[in-house]
Amino acid sequence: MEEVENDNVCEQSVFENLFRTLAPLLRNFLMYKFQHVGYAEDTVQEAFYTLWQNCKNVSQKLAKAYVYRVAQNQMIKRLEKDKVHRKYMSFQTKSENEVGPDFYMEYHELSEKLKVAIEQLPDGQREVFLMHRFDNKSYAEIADELEVSVKAIEKRMHKALLKLRVICKKL
């Protein structure tokens, strides 16, 4: 009585059988190796989803190795992403906490310089600069309000920025 093994992973019964037998083992393997339950469970699902997408290219004999390799690669990518995220968050937290009195002094000085420089702009340039940078209006909105073309607003803003650079260097 020779049983012929169905090798098609795309067949639902074969896939379900693979999932039932391999998923708990894979979950335990990932939890042991990476010590993160949530990631392990999500990664098992992702690995079997990838197997299902590529079922025509994977034989039943290679399915276990395939799922383990996919899961391990996905877990490594996820952990690397978390590592970068943690590094960025620690940098951001340090930066926010390390603001000292020097920072506030420099900020105050720069804001005073900017106020003086803005006051020295011609009326049309000052108006456009303030509307765009402080009121967060788009060039189109400013053009409508001042009843001029968008091109005129762009030109005024460009001239204002050039003039501010020159004025701030002198201060």
Sine and cosine of phi, psi and omega as CSV:
sin_phi,cos_phi,sin_psi,cos_psi,sin_omega,cos_omega
0.00,0.00,1.00,-0.04,-0.08,-1.00
-0.99,-0.12,0.83,-0.55,-0.02,-1.00
-1.00,-0.10,0.78,-0.63,0.04,-1.00
-1.00,0.02,0.85,-0.53,-0.04,-1.00
-0.99,0.15,0.78,-0.62,0.05,-1.00
-0.98,0.20,0.84,-0.54,-0.11,-0.99
-0.99,-0.17,0.03,1.00,-0.08,-1.00
-1.00,0.06,0.96,-0.28,0.00,-1.00
-0.93,0.36,-0.37,0.93,0.00,-1.00
-0.95,0.31,-0.29,0.96,0.04,-1.00
-0.95,0.30,0.75,-0.66,-0.13,-0.99
-0.84,0.55,-0.68,0.73,-0.03,-1.00
-0.91,0.41,-0.62,0.78,0.02,-1.00
-0.92,0.40,-0.71,0.70,-0.01,-1.00
-0.89,0.46,-0.72,0.69,0.01,-1.00
-0.87,0.49,-0.65,0.76,0.04,-1.00
-0.89,0.45,-0.69,0.73,0.06,-1.00
-0.87,0.49,-0.68,0.73,-0.02,-1.00
-0.89,0.45,-0.74,0.68,-0.01,-1.00
-0.87,0.50,-0.62,0.78,-0.07,-1.00
-1.00,0.06,-0.60,0.80,-0.11,-0.99
-1.00,-0.04,-0.51,0.86,-0.09,-1.00
-0.85,0.53,-0.75,0.66,0.01,-1.00
-0.89,0.45,-0.62,0.79,0.02,-1.00
-0.91,0.41,-0.69,0.73,0.00,-1.00
-0.91,0.42,-0.67,0.74,0.03,-1.00
-0.85,0.52,-0.74,0.67,0.01,-1.00
-0.89,0.46,-0.66,0.75,0.03,-1.00
-0.86,0.51,-0.74,0.68,-0.03,-1.00
-0.92,0.39,-0.63,0.78,0.02,-1.00
-0.90,0.43,-0.68,0.74,0.00,-1.00
-0.91,0.42,-0.70,0.72,-0.10,-1.00
-0.97,0.26,-0.63,0.78,-0.13,-0.99
-0.92,-0.39,-0.14,0.99,0.05,-1.00
0.79,0.61,0.74,0.67,0.06,-1.00
-0.55,-0.84,0.97,-0.26,-0.12,-0.99
-0.89,0.45,-0.76,0.65,-0.05,-1.00
-0.87,0.49,-0.72,0.69,0.01,-1.00
-0.90,0.44,-0.62,0.79,-0.01,-1.00
-0.88,0.47,-0.73,0.68,-0.02,-1.00
-0.91,0.42,-0.68,0.73,0.04,-1.00
-0.90,0.44,-0.64,0.76,-0.04,-1.00
-0.93,0.38,-0.58,0.82,0.07,-1.00
-0.87,0.49,-0.72,0.69,0.01,-1.00
-0.88,0.48,-0.70,0.71,-0.01,-1.00
-0.90,0.43,-0.63,0.78,-0.01,-1.00
-0.91,0.42,-0.68,0.73,0.02,-1.00
-0.95,0.31,-0.51,0.86,0.09,-1.00
-0.90,0.44,-0.67,0.74,0.04,-1.00
-0.90,0.44,-0.64,0.77,0.06,-1.00
-0.87,0.50,-0.69,0.72,-0.01,-1.00
-0.89,0.45,-0.64,0.77,0.02,-1.00
-0.91,0.42,-0.53,0.85,-0.05,-1.00
-0.94,-0.35,0.41,0.91,-0.11,-0.99
-0.87,0.50,-0.48,0.88,-0.01,-1.00
-0.94,0.33,-0.38,0.93,-0.06,-1.00
-0.99,-0.15,-0.06,1.00,-0.08,-1.00
-0.85,-0.53,0.81,-0.58,0.04,-1.00
-0.99,0.13,0.31,-0.95,-0.02,-1.00
-0.88,0.47,-0.57,0.82,-0.01,-1.00
-0.91,0.41,-0.53,0.85,-0.04,-1.00
-0.99,-0.13,-0.03,1.00,-0.09,-1.00
-0.87,0.49,-0.67,0.74,-0.02,-1.00
-0.89,0.46,-0.76,0.65,0.01,-1.00
-0.88,0.47,-0.64,0.77,0.00,-1.00
-0.88,0.47,-0.76,0.65,-0.04,-1.00
-0.89,0.45,-0.66,0.75,0.01,-1.00
-0.90,0.44,-0.68,0.74,-0.01,-1.00
-0.91,0.40,-0.70,0.71,0.03,-1.00
-0.87,0.49,-0.73,0.69,-0.03,-1.00
-0.89,0.46,-0.70,0.72,-0.01,-1.00
-0.90,0.44,-0.68,0.73,0.03,-1.00
-0.89,0.45,-0.68,0.74,0.01,-1.00
-0.91,0.42,-0.65,0.76,0.00,-1.00
-0.91,0.42,-0.66,0.75,0.03,-1.00
-0.89,0.45,-0.69,0.72,0.04,-1.00
-0.87,0.50,-0.70,0.72,-0.02,-1.00
-0.89,0.45,-0.68,0.73,0.00,-1.00
-0.92,0.39,-0.61,0.79,0.07,-1.00
-0.90,0.44,-0.66,0.75,0.03,-1.00
-0.89,0.46,-0.68,0.73,0.04,-1.00
-0.89,0.45,-0.62,0.78,0.00,-1.00
-0.89,0.46,-0.71,0.70,0.03,-1.00
-0.89,0.45,-0.68,0.73,0.00,-1.00
-0.88,0.48,-0.73,0.69,0.01,-1.00
-0.89,0.45,-0.64,0.77,0.01,-1.00
-0.89,0.46,-0.69,0.72,0.01,-1.00
-0.91,0.42,-0.68,0.73,-0.01,-1.00
-0.90,0.43,-0.64,0.77,0.01,-1.00
-0.93,0.38,-0.60,0.80,0.05,-1.00
-0.90,0.43,-0.70,0.72,-0.01,-1.00
-0.90,0.43,-0.67,0.74,0.01,-1.00
-0.90,0.43,-0.68,0.73,0.03,-1.00
-0.88,0.48,-0.72,0.69,-0.04,-1.00
-0.87,0.50,-0.67,0.75,-0.02,-1.00
-0.94,0.35,-0.57,0.82,-0.05,-1.00
-0.99,0.12,-0.36,0.93,-0.08,-1.00
-1.00,-0.03,0.21,0.98,0.03,-1.00
-0.97,0.26,0.87,-0.49,-0.04,-1.00
-0.94,-0.35,-0.14,-0.99,-0.02,-1.00
-0.89,0.46,-0.51,0.86,0.03,-1.00
-0.88,0.48,-0.66,0.75,0.00,-1.00
-0.87,0.50,-0.73,0.69,-0.03,-1.00
-0.91,0.41,-0.59,0.81,0.03,-1.00
-0.91,0.42,-0.73,0.68,0.02,-1.00
-0.90,0.44,-0.65,0.76,0.02,-1.00
-0.88,0.48,-0.71,0.71,0.00,-1.00
-0.89,0.46,-0.69,0.73,0.02,-1.00
-0.88,0.47,-0.71,0.71,0.00,-1.00
-0.91,0.42,-0.65,0.76,0.00,-1.00
-0.92,0.40,-0.58,0.82,0.07,-1.00
-0.91,0.41,-0.68,0.73,0.05,-1.00
-0.87,0.49,-0.67,0.74,-0.01,-1.00
-0.90,0.44,-0.67,0.74,0.04,-1.00
-0.87,0.50,-0.71,0.70,0.01,-1.00
-0.89,0.46,-0.69,0.73,-0.01,-1.00
-0.90,0.43,-0.67,0.75,0.00,-1.00
-0.90,0.44,-0.62,0.78,0.01,-1.00
-0.90,0.44,-0.44,0.90,-0.03,-1.00
-1.00,0.10,-0.14,0.99,0.02,-1.00
-0.95,0.31,0.51,-0.86,0.13,-0.99
-0.88,0.47,0.41,-0.91,-0.10,-0.99
-0.78,0.62,-0.77,0.64,-0.06,-1.00
-0.89,0.45,-0.67,0.75,0.01,-1.00
-0.93,0.36,-0.68,0.74,0.00,-1.00
-0.88,0.48,-0.69,0.72,-0.02,-1.00
-0.87,0.49,-0.74,0.67,-0.01,-1.00
-0.91,0.41,-0.70,0.72,0.00,-1.00
-0.86,0.51,-0.75,0.66,-0.03,-1.00
-0.91,0.41,-0.65,0.76,0.00,-1.00
-0.90,0.43,-0.64,0.77,-0.05,-1.00
-0.97,0.23,-0.76,0.65,-0.12,-0.99
-0.99,0.14,-0.54,0.84,-0.08,-1.00
-0.96,-0.27,-0.51,0.86,0.05,-1.00
-1.00,-0.09,-0.07,1.00,0.02,-1.00
0.83,0.55,0.62,0.78,0.04,-1.00
-1.00,-0.04,0.56,-0.83,0.04,-1.00
-0.98,0.21,0.27,-0.96,0.03,-1.00
-0.86,0.51,-0.62,0.79,-0.01,-1.00
-0.90,0.43,-0.68,0.74,0.02,-1.00
-0.90,0.44,-0.66,0.75,0.01,-1.00
-0.91,0.42,-0.69,0.73,0.01,-1.00
-0.86,0.50,-0.68,0.73,0.04,-1.00
-0.89,0.46,-0.70,0.71,-0.05,-1.00
-0.92,0.40,-0.64,0.77,-0.03,-1.00
-1.00,-0.02,-0.07,1.00,0.02,-1.00
0.85,0.53,0.74,0.67,0.11,-0.99
-0.73,-0.68,0.08,-1.00,-0.01,-1.00
-0.98,0.20,0.36,-0.93,0.05,-1.00
-0.89,0.46,-0.60,0.80,0.01,-1.00
-0.87,0.50,-0.64,0.77,0.02,-1.00
-0.90,0.43,-0.63,0.78,0.03,-1.00
-0.91,0.41,-0.68,0.73,0.03,-1.00
-0.86,0.51,-0.68,0.74,-0.01,-1.00
-0.91,0.41,-0.69,0.72,0.02,-1.00
-0.89,0.46,-0.66,0.75,-0.02,-1.00
-0.92,0.40,-0.67,0.74,0.03,-1.00
-0.87,0.50,-0.73,0.68,0.00,-1.00
-0.90,0.43,-0.62,0.78,0.01,-1.00
-0.89,0.45,-0.69,0.72,0.00,-1.00
-0.91,0.42,-0.65,0.76,0.04,-1.00
-0.89,0.46,-0.71,0.71,-0.03,-1.00
-0.91,0.41,-0.64,0.77,0.02,-1.00
-0.88,0.47,-0.65,0.76,0.03,-1.00
-0.86,0.51,-0.72,0.69,-0.02,-1.00
-0.90,0.43,-0.72,0.69,-0.03,-1.00
-0.89,0.45,-0.71,0.71,-0.04,-1.00
-0.91,0.41,-0.55,0.84,0.04,-1.00
-0.91,0.40,-0.57,0.82,0.00,-1.00
-0.96,0.29,-0.49,0.87,-0.06,-1.00
-0.97,0.24,0.00,0.00,0.00,0.00
